Amino acid sequence: MEGKHVSVKDFANYFQFEQLTGDEESLNRVIELTDTNRPGLELAGYFNYSQAKRLVILGDKEIAYIDTMSEETQKRSFDFLTGEETPAIVITRGHECPQILRECAIKKNFPVFRCGEKTNHTIVNIISWLDEKLARSVSVHGELLMIYGVGVLICGESGMGKSEIALELIRRGHQLIADDRVDCSRIHNRIVGRPPQLLEGMLELRGVGVINISRMYGVGAVGRKSNVDFQITLEHFDPQANYDRVGIEEKKSVNILDVEIPKITIPVREGRSMGVIIESAVTNYLLAKNGLDSAKEFEQRVLEFIEKNKEEVDGTVSN
């Protein structure tokens, strides 16, 4: 099957809803879509354009309407709603399962669940969980740290010392999310980064080996995931390169899963305290995000200085 999916068994294990019908085999059905379906038109007998692959939710309105339906109409609607492509049905608010739905589900070995929560809360929780499970993802080589509340992705060629810089930042009180490989997923319009399960809380240092950050620096030094808000790319210092020294040049970004992430490039050379430089870059990013752009402020000072000098020159010439 193409595309990402999650099994109904995983769904059932996570939410722990009461299972009313279906055996273990019925939980092998898959969920491919994050959206849910409250089947108003389907209960009315209109099946065209229905998205059969969505989880079906029956709340107060649906149960109340089902009570007004004839037995024959219920059989036709429930036969459609328990089709091969539909993953499962969830009944909210603790309502009893309609008898005809129960009979149809038992006959087809179709999973029907029940929960006591409100319908809108149930839908939000289900969609949020499915958003993470079915999100588009890609692996990125680099370090992901939480610095001053900003998810910072530090990238660069192998041998640039990214892990050593990450360790320096951890010692300065920042939080490691992932070392060496960052699994990035797009959830809505943001990128969320996580470590591979095998590498969670670990950091590799050449010559030392793999170290457990939480044991060495405390559980607060490690996070399980964070947004990717800002990327810092490290490169070897090139004396011939024309690096951004003022910051008024056009802002750059990197595209991750069709989301633009602000990006800057920092040259690395001996003697530079990269931890302090990266902290300063993140602080500057936060200031700019809050409308306090240091580069623009400097540019404005330069323009005012030029204008002032021009006025003085004009005044001298006129005298």
C-alpha positions in Angstrom: 0.0 0.0 0.0 1.4 3.4 -1.0 1.6 6.3 1.4 1.8 6.4 5.2 -0.8 4.7 7.3 -1.4 3.5 10.8 -3.3 0.4 11.9 -6.6 0.5 13.8 -4.8 -1.7 16.4 -2.3 1.1 17.1 -5.2 3.6 17.2 -7.1 1.3 19.7 -4.0 0.8 21.9 -3.3 4.5 22.1 -6.9 5.8 22.9 -8.1 2.8 24.9 -11.7 3.2 23.7 -14.1 0.5 24.6 -14.3 -2.0 21.7 -17.9 -3.0 21.0 -17.5 -5.2 17.9 -14.7 -6.9 15.9 -12.0 -9.3 16.9 -8.2 -9.0 16.8 -8.2 -9.5 13.0 -10.6 -6.6 12.5 -7.9 -4.3 14.0 -5.7 -5.0 11.0 -7.6 -2.3 9.0 -5.5 0.8 8.3 -6.1 4.5 8.6 -4.6 6.6 5.8 -6.3 10.0 6.3 -6.2 12.4 9.2 -9.7 13.7 8.7 -12.8 12.2 10.3 -16.3 11.8 8.9 -19.5 12.7 10.7 -21.9 10.9 8.3 -24.9 13.2 7.9 -25.4 12.6 4.2 -24.5 9.0 4.4 -27.2 8.4 7.0 -29.7 10.2 4.7 -28.9 7.7 2.0 -26.6 9.9 -0.2 -23.3 8.1 -0.8 -21.8 10.0 -3.7 -18.5 11.8 -3.0 -18.2 10.2 0.4 -14.7 9.7 1.6 -14.9 6.1 2.7 -11.3 6.0 4.1 -12.0 8.3 7.0 -12.7 7.2 10.6 -16.5 7.6 11.2 -17.6 9.5 14.3 -21.2 9.2 15.7 -22.1 11.9 18.2 -25.3 13.2 19.7 -26.8 14.5 16.4 -26.0 11.3 14.5 -27.4 9.0 17.2 -30.6 11.1 17.5 -31.1 11.0 13.7 -30.5 7.2 13.6 -33.4 6.8 16.1 -35.7 8.4 13.5 -34.6 6.2 10.6 -36.4 3.1 9.4 -34.9 -0.3 9.8 -34.4 -0.6 6.1 -32.7 2.8 5.8 -30.4 2.0 8.7 -29.4 -1.3 7.0 -28.5 0.5 3.8 -26.5 3.3 5.5 -24.7 1.0 7.9 -23.8 -1.4 5.1 -22.1 1.5 3.4 -20.4 2.9 6.5 -18.9 -0.5 7.4 -17.3 -1.0 4.0 -13.9 -2.5 3.3 -12.1 0.9 3.1 -13.6 2.4 6.3 -11.1 1.9 9.2 -13.6 2.0 12.2 -16.5 3.7 13.8 -16.3 5.6 17.1 -19.4 6.4 19.1 -18.9 9.3 21.5 -20.7 10.5 24.7 -21.1 6.9 25.9 -24.1 6.3 23.6 -25.3 2.8 23.0 -24.4 1.3 19.7 -27.5 1.1 17.4 -28.7 -2.5 17.2 -28.6 -2.6 13.4 -25.1 -1.2 13.3 -24.0 -3.8 15.9 -25.5 -6.6 13.8 -23.9 -5.3 10.6 -20.5 -4.9 12.3 -20.6 -8.3 13.8 -21.5 -9.9 10.5 -18.6 -8.1 8.7 -16.1 -8.3 11.7 -15.9 -4.5 11.7 -14.5 -2.6 14.6 -16.8 -0.2 16.5 -15.5 1.7 19.5 -17.2 3.8 22.2 -15.9 6.6 24.4 -17.4 8.9 27.0 -15.8 12.1 25.8 -17.5 15.0 24.0 -17.6 14.6 20.2 -15.6 17.7 19.4 -12.9 16.8 22.0 -12.7 13.3 20.6 -12.3 14.6 17.0 -9.6 17.1 18.0 -7.7 14.4 19.9 -7.9 11.9 17.0 -6.9 14.4 14.3 -4.0 15.6 16.4 -2.7 12.1 16.9 -3.2 11.2 13.2 -1.5 14.4 12.1 1.7 13.2 13.9 1.4 9.6 12.8 0.7 10.3 9.1 2.8 13.4 8.7 5.2 13.7 5.7 8.8 13.2 7.0 12.4 13.4 6.0 15.7 12.8 7.8 18.2 15.6 8.0 21.9 15.3 9.0 22.7 17.7 11.8 22.0 18.6 15.5 18.7 19.9 16.8 18.8 21.8 20.0 16.3 24.0 22.0 18.1 27.3 22.6 16.2 30.0 24.4 12.9 28.3 23.4 13.9 28.2 19.7 14.3 24.9 17.9 17.7 25.4 16.2 18.9 23.0 13.5 22.7 23.1 13.2 24.0 21.7 9.9 27.3 21.4 8.1 29.7 18.9 6.6 31.0 15.9 8.5 34.0 16.9 10.7 32.8 20.4 11.3 32.5 19.7 15.1 28.7 19.9 15.3 28.5 17.4 18.1 31.2 19.2 20.1 29.4 22.5 19.6 26.2 20.8 20.7 27.9 19.6 23.8 29.2 23.1 24.6 25.6 24.5 24.2 24.2 21.7 26.5 26.8 22.6 29.1 25.6 26.2 28.8 22.1 25.1 29.8 20.4 24.4 26.5 18.6 21.2 25.5 19.6 18.5 23.1 16.8 17.1 20.9 18.7 15.0 18.4 22.3 14.3 17.5 23.6 13.5 14.0 20.2 12.6 12.5 17.0 14.6 12.9 13.7 13.0 11.7 11.7 16.0 10.5 7.9 15.8 10.0 5.5 18.4 8.6 2.5 18.9 11.0 0.2 21.6 9.6 2.6 24.4 8.5 5.4 23.7 10.9 8.3 21.3 11.0 8.8 19.1 14.0 12.1 17.3 14.6 12.7 14.2 16.7 15.7 11.9 17.3 15.6 8.3 16.0 14.4 6.1 18.9 17.8 4.3 19.0 19.7 7.6 19.4 17.4 9.4 21.8 19.3 11.2 24.5 22.7 10.1 23.1 25.5 12.2 21.6 28.5 10.9 19.7 31.9 12.5 20.3 34.8 11.5 18.1 37.6 9.9 20.2 35.2 9.6 23.2 32.3 7.5 21.8 28.6 7.7 22.5 27.6 9.5 25.7 24.3 9.6 27.6 23.4 13.3 27.9 20.6 12.8 30.4 22.8 10.8 32.8 25.7 13.2 32.6 23.8 16.5 32.7 20.3 15.6 34.0 17.0 14.7 32.4 16.3 18.4 31.7 19.2 18.5 29.2 17.3 16.3 26.8 14.0 16.8 24.9 12.0 14.4 22.9 10.9 16.7 20.1 10.8 20.4 19.1 9.8 22.6 16.2 12.5 23.5 13.7 12.4 27.3 13.8 15.8 28.3 12.6 18.7 26.7 10.8 22.4 27.5 11.3 24.7 26.1 8.7 28.4 25.8 9.6 31.2 26.0 7.0 35.0 26.1 7.1 36.3 29.7 7.1 37.3 30.9 3.7 39.4 34.1 3.8 38.4 34.8 0.2 34.7 34.4 0.8 32.4 37.5 1.2 30.6 36.8 4.4 27.6 38.8 5.7 29.2 41.2 8.2 26.3 43.6 8.7 23.2 41.5 8.3 21.3 43.8 5.9 21.6 41.4 3.0 18.6 39.5 1.8 17.4 37.0 4.3 18.0 33.4 3.4 15.9 30.3 4.1 16.0 26.5 3.6 13.0 24.5 2.4 12.1 21.5 4.4 9.0 19.6 3.3 7.7 22.8 1.5 8.1 24.9 4.7 10.6 27.8 4.6 12.9 27.9 7.6 15.1 31.0 8.2 18.7 30.2 7.7 22.1 31.8 8.3 25.6 30.6 7.5 28.4 30.9 10.1 32.1 30.3 9.3 34.1 28.1 11.6 37.7 28.7 12.5 40.0 28.0 15.4 39.6 30.3 18.3 36.0 31.2 17.7 33.7 30.4 20.6 30.9 28.8 18.6 28.6 28.3 21.6 28.6 32.1 22.3 28.2 32.9 18.6 25.3 30.5 18.1 23.6 31.9 21.3 24.0 35.4 19.9 22.6 34.4 16.5 19.5 32.9 18.2 19.1 36.0 20.4 19.3 38.2 17.3 16.7 36.0 15.5 14.4 36.4 18.5 14.9 40.2 18.5 14.2 40.4 14.8 11.1 38.2 15.2 9.8 40.7 17.7 10.5 43.6 15.5 13.9 44.6 16.8 16.2 44.0 13.8 19.7 45.0 14.8 20.8 45.1 11.1 18.0 47.5 10.1 18.8 49.6 13.2 22.5 49.9 12.1 21.4 50.7 8.5 19.2 53.4 9.8 22.1 54.9 11.9 24.3 54.8 8.8 21.7 56.7 6.7 21.1 59.2 9.5 24.9 59.7 9.7 25.2 60.2 6.0 22.3 62.7 5.9 23.8 64.6 8.8 27.2 64.9 7.1 25.5 66.0 3.9 23.7 68.8 5.7 27.0 69.9 7.3 28.8 69.9 4.0 26.0 71.8 2.3 26.0 74.3 5.2 29.8 74.8 4.8 29.6 75.3 1.1 26.7 77.9 1.3 28.8 79.9 3.9 
